Amino acid sequence: MLQQKQIAVIGGDQRYVHMMECLANERAKVFAAGFTNIDFNNCFIEKCSVDTIPFDKLNAVILPVHGMSETFTVDQYFPPNKITLTKKMLARIPENSIIFSGTANDHLRQLCMDINRKLIVLYELEHVAILNALPTAEATLQLAMQHTERMIHGQLVLITGFGRVAQATAQLFQAVGANVHIAARKQTDLTTAKIRSMNPVSLKNLAEIVTTTNICINTVPHLTFTANLIRQMDQDTVIIDIASAPGGTDFLAAKEHGIKAIHALGLPGKTAPITAGEIISEPIIKMLLE
């Protein structure tokens, strides 16, 4: 139990709503900033503004999935807005407190170093990343079903990258009968794809396959589907980009060419928020108990 622990959750999406419920069920006192439109039915969750958070009494601060911007803002969703934090606010938390964030840029990392507070980046934890891959894959399949006019079975699906999310996505599309091609740089990834009965393609040779691809799924966080490649695609092709911002697709070129291109960010929080909330609450609870 997290009894007597005090935690501030500052901003976040639907998965954070369920994460807070998990923390409150462990008897932690949760201060929820940025959730004005949410009705909590748990006496351990208290809605507040960032200005009324008792920073000097906190055991943890939890920032949204996208962390903090270089202008000290975090994402708020209920209602949509930005919350501004200050270095002075975070410096007020006790020295043994932890700052949790879904992801972290250099600015946030440097800030935590400057104030000498421990930073835990949740989606860099191996087991969190592995568990999060499956709801992302399910949501990607759901998007593909919504935005194509054919069943997935028998369609040629190209997935760029072969990390955790790409592998989970490939296996799921393969399970429903798609003809899955994997484009990657590393020979070990291409060999692994081949062993799993997928079709390996070098990233250098994408032009050879995009002309016949029905669904393109990008997981690489840098430009992969260039304007040149997009111009070679059939206009019925659908691009689903699940890489972190800014993604790996030339979205302007896709629009100009009449290709449907979707930048699908934060999928688990939209399609499986309960599961996603449980996934991120587990390491937080464990570390606070330790």
C-alpha positions as CSV (number, residue, x, y, z in Angstrom):
1,M,0.0,0.0,0.0
2,L,1.1,3.6,-0.7
3,Q,-0.5,4.9,2.4
4,Q,0.9,8.3,3.4
5,K,2.5,8.8,0.0
6,Q,1.5,12.0,-1.7
7,I,1.7,12.3,-5.5
8,A,1.0,15.1,-7.9
9,V,-0.2,14.2,-11.4
10,I,0.2,17.2,-13.6
11,G,-1.6,16.9,-17.0
12,G,-2.1,13.7,-19.0
13,D,-4.7,11.9,-21.1
14,Q,-7.3,9.2,-20.4
15,R,-4.7,6.6,-19.5
16,Y,-3.6,8.9,-16.7
17,V,-7.1,9.0,-15.3
18,H,-7.0,5.2,-14.8
19,M,-3.4,5.4,-13.6
20,M,-4.5,7.8,-10.8
21,E,-7.3,5.4,-9.9
22,C,-4.7,2.6,-9.5
23,L,-2.5,4.8,-7.3
24,A,-5.6,5.9,-5.2
25,N,-6.6,2.2,-4.8
26,E,-3.2,1.8,-3.1
27,R,-4.2,4.5,-0.7
28,A,-1.9,7.2,-2.1
29,K,-3.0,10.8,-1.9
30,V,-3.2,12.0,-5.5
31,F,-3.3,15.7,-6.4
32,A,-4.8,15.9,-10.0
33,A,-3.9,19.1,-11.9
34,G,-5.4,19.5,-15.3
35,F,-8.5,17.2,-14.9
36,T,-11.3,19.8,-14.3
37,N,-13.7,17.9,-16.6
38,I,-13.2,14.5,-14.9
39,D,-15.4,13.3,-12.1
40,F,-13.4,11.2,-9.7
41,N,-15.3,8.9,-7.3
42,N,-12.3,8.2,-5.1
43,C,-11.7,10.2,-1.9
44,F,-7.9,9.8,-2.4
45,I,-7.9,11.9,-5.6
46,E,-8.2,15.6,-5.1
47,K,-8.6,17.9,-8.1
48,C,-6.5,21.1,-7.9
49,S,-4.6,23.7,-9.9
50,V,-0.8,23.6,-10.2
51,D,-0.6,26.6,-7.9
52,T,-2.2,24.7,-5.0
53,I,-0.1,21.5,-5.2
54,P,1.9,21.1,-1.9
55,F,5.2,20.4,-3.7
56,D,7.2,20.4,-0.5
57,K,5.2,17.4,0.8
58,L,5.3,15.2,-2.4
59,N,6.8,11.8,-2.8
60,A,6.4,12.0,-6.6
61,V,5.5,14.2,-9.5
62,I,4.1,12.5,-12.6
63,L,4.3,14.4,-15.9
64,P,2.4,13.4,-19.1
65,V,3.4,10.9,-21.7
66,H,5.1,13.6,-23.8
67,G,6.9,15.1,-20.8
68,M,7.7,18.8,-20.6
69,S,8.4,21.2,-23.3
70,E,11.4,23.6,-23.4
71,T,9.0,26.4,-22.3
72,F,8.1,24.5,-19.1
73,T,4.6,23.4,-20.3
74,V,2.9,20.0,-20.2
75,D,-0.2,18.7,-22.0
76,Q,-3.6,19.0,-20.4
77,Y,-6.6,17.2,-21.9
78,F,-9.5,17.8,-19.6
79,P,-10.1,20.5,-21.0
80,P,-7.4,20.7,-23.7
81,N,-4.8,23.3,-22.6
82,K,-1.2,23.7,-21.5
83,I,-0.1,23.8,-17.9
84,T,3.0,25.8,-17.1
85,L,5.4,24.6,-14.4
86,T,8.5,26.4,-13.1
87,K,11.9,25.2,-12.0
88,K,11.2,26.7,-8.6
89,M,8.0,24.5,-8.2
90,L,9.9,21.3,-9.0
91,A,12.8,22.3,-6.8
92,R,10.5,22.4,-3.8
93,I,9.9,18.7,-3.8
94,P,11.9,16.8,-1.2
95,E,15.3,15.5,-2.2
96,N,14.3,11.9,-2.2
97,S,11.2,12.4,-4.3
98,I,10.9,11.1,-7.9
99,I,9.8,12.8,-11.1
100,F,8.1,10.4,-13.5
101,S,7.6,11.2,-17.1
102,G,6.4,9.2,-20.1
103,T,9.2,10.5,-22.3
104,A,11.9,13.1,-21.7
105,N,13.7,15.6,-23.8
106,D,17.1,17.0,-23.0
107,H,15.5,20.1,-21.4
108,L,13.7,18.0,-18.8
109,R,16.7,15.8,-18.2
110,Q,18.9,18.8,-17.6
111,L,16.3,20.4,-15.3
112,C,16.2,17.3,-13.1
113,M,20.0,17.3,-12.9
114,D,20.0,21.0,-12.0
115,I,17.7,20.5,-9.1
116,N,19.2,17.1,-8.2
117,R,16.0,15.1,-8.4
118,K,15.7,11.5,-9.7
119,L,13.9,11.3,-13.1
120,I,12.3,8.0,-14.2
121,V,11.3,7.9,-17.9
122,L,8.5,5.4,-18.0
123,Y,8.6,4.4,-21.7
124,E,12.3,3.8,-21.5
125,L,11.8,1.0,-19.0
126,E,12.1,-2.3,-20.8
127,H,9.1,-4.0,-19.4
128,V,6.8,-1.0,-19.9
129,A,7.9,-0.6,-23.5
130,I,7.2,-4.3,-24.1
131,L,3.8,-4.3,-22.5
132,N,2.8,-1.0,-24.3
133,A,3.6,-2.5,-27.7
134,L,0.6,-4.8,-27.8
135,P,-2.2,-2.2,-27.2
136,T,-0.3,0.0,-29.8
137,A,-0.4,-2.8,-32.3
138,E,-4.1,-3.5,-31.7
139,A,-4.9,0.2,-32.2
140,T,-2.9,0.2,-35.4
141,L,-4.9,-2.8,-36.7
142,Q,-8.1,-1.0,-35.7
143,L,-7.1,2.1,-37.7
144,A,-6.2,0.0,-40.7
145,M,-9.6,-1.7,-40.6
146,Q,-11.4,1.7,-40.3
147,H,-9.5,3.4,-43.2
148,T,-9.4,0.7,-45.8
149,E,-12.3,-0.7,-47.9
150,R,-10.9,-4.2,-48.0
151,M,-10.5,-6.8,-45.3
152,I,-6.9,-7.0,-43.9
153,H,-6.6,-10.6,-44.9
154,G,-4.5,-10.9,-48.1
155,Q,-3.4,-7.2,-48.2
156,L,0.2,-6.3,-48.6
157,V,1.3,-4.5,-45.4
158,L,4.7,-2.7,-45.2
159,I,6.0,-2.0,-41.7
160,T,9.2,0.1,-41.4
161,G,11.4,-0.6,-38.4
162,F,11.5,-3.7,-36.3
163,G,11.5,-2.5,-32.7
164,R,9.1,-3.7,-30.1
165,V,6.1,-2.0,-31.5
166,A,6.9,-2.9,-35.1
167,Q,7.3,-6.6,-34.1
168,A,4.0,-6.7,-32.2
169,T,2.2,-5.0,-35.0
170,A,3.7,-7.3,-37.6
171,Q,2.7,-10.4,-35.7
172,L,-0.9,-9.1,-35.3
173,F,-1.3,-8.3,-39.0
174,Q,0.2,-11.6,-39.9
175,A,-2.2,-13.4,-37.6
176,V,-5.2,-12.0,-39.5
177,G,-3.8,-13.0,-42.8
178,A,-1.9,-10.0,-44.1
179,N,1.1,-10.4,-46.3
180,V,3.6,-8.6,-44.1
181,H,6.8,-7.0,-45.3
182,I,9.4,-5.7,-42.9
183,A,11.7,-2.8,-43.9
184,A,14.8,-2.4,-41.7
185,R,18.4,-1.4,-41.8
186,K,20.0,-4.1,-39.6
187,Q,20.6,-7.5,-41.3
188,T,19.7,-9.2,-38.0
189,D,16.3,-7.6,-38.0
190,L,15.7,-8.7,-41.6
191,T,16.9,-12.2,-40.8
192,T,14.5,-12.4,-37.8
193,A,11.6,-11.2,-40.0
194,K,12.4,-13.9,-42.5
195,I,12.5,-16.6,-39.8
196,R,9.1,-15.4,-38.7
197,S,7.7,-16.0,-42.2
198,M,7.6,-12.2,-43.0
199,N,9.1,-10.7,-46.1
200,P,12.3,-8.7,-45.4
201,V,13.1,-5.5,-47.4
202,S,16.0,-3.2,-47.0
203,L,15.0,0.4,-46.2
204,K,17.2,1.4,-49.2
205,N,14.8,-0.6,-51.4
206,L,11.4,0.8,-50.4
207,A,10.8,2.1,-53.9
208,E,10.6,-1.5,-55.1
209,I,7.6,-2.3,-53.0
210,V,5.6,0.8,-52.2
211,T,3.9,0.7,-55.7
212,T,2.1,-2.5,-54.7
213,T,1.6,-1.9,-51.0
214,N,-1.9,-1.5,-49.6
215,I,-1.0,-0.3,-46.0
216,C,2.2,1.4,-45.0
217,I,3.0,1.5,-41.2
218,N,5.9,3.6,-40.1
219,T,7.5,3.1,-36.6
220,V,10.8,4.9,-37.5
221,P,11.1,8.4,-35.8
222,H,12.7,10.1,-38.8
223,L,11.7,10.7,-42.4
224,T,11.1,7.4,-44.1
225,F,8.1,7.8,-46.4
226,T,9.6,10.7,-48.5
227,A,7.8,12.7,-51.1
228,N,9.5,10.7,-53.8
229,L,8.2,7.4,-52.3
230,I,4.7,8.8,-51.8
231,R,4.5,9.8,-55.4
232,Q,5.0,6.2,-56.4
233,M,2.2,4.9,-54.2
234,D,-1.3,3.9,-55.5
235,Q,-3.9,6.5,-54.3
236,D,-5.7,3.7,-52.4
237,T,-2.7,3.2,-50.2
238,V,-3.1,4.2,-46.5
239,I,-0.1,5.4,-44.4
240,I,-0.4,4.9,-40.7
241,D,2.5,6.6,-38.9
242,I,2.9,5.6,-35.3
243,A,6.3,7.1,-34.7
244,S,6.7,9.8,-32.2
245,A,6.5,13.4,-33.4
246,P,7.2,14.6,-36.0
247,G,6.8,11.1,-37.4
248,G,8.5,9.6,-40.5
249,T,6.1,10.7,-43.2
250,D,6.0,13.7,-45.5
251,F,2.4,14.5,-44.7
252,L,2.3,17.5,-47.0
253,A,3.4,15.4,-49.9
254,A,0.8,12.7,-49.0
255,K,-2.0,15.4,-49.0
256,E,-0.8,16.8,-52.3
257,H,-0.8,13.3,-53.9
258,G,-4.1,12.3,-52.4
259,I,-2.7,9.6,-50.1
260,K,-4.5,9.1,-46.8
261,A,-1.8,9.5,-44.1
262,I,-2.6,9.3,-40.5
263,H,-0.2,10.4,-37.7
264,A,-1.5,8.2,-34.9
265,L,0.1,9.4,-31.7
266,G,-0.8,8.1,-28.2
267,L,-2.8,5.1,-29.4
268,P,-2.9,3.1,-26.2
269,G,-4.3,6.2,-24.4
270,K,-7.1,6.4,-26.9
271,T,-8.1,2.8,-27.6
272,A,-7.1,1.0,-24.4
273,P,-6.7,3.6,-21.6
274,I,-7.5,1.2,-18.8
275,T,-4.8,-1.2,-19.9
276,A,-2.4,1.6,-20.6
277,G,-3.0,3.2,-17.2
278,E,-2.4,-0.1,-15.5
279,I,0.9,-0.6,-17.4
280,I,2.3,2.8,-16.3
281,S,1.0,2.6,-12.7
282,E,2.8,-0.7,-12.0
283,P,6.4,0.7,-12.0
284,I,5.4,3.8,-10.2
285,I,3.8,1.9,-7.4
286,K,6.8,-0.5,-7.2
287,M,9.4,2.3,-7.1
288,L,7.5,4.3,-4.4
289,L,7.2,1.2,-2.3
290,E,10.9,0.6,-2.5
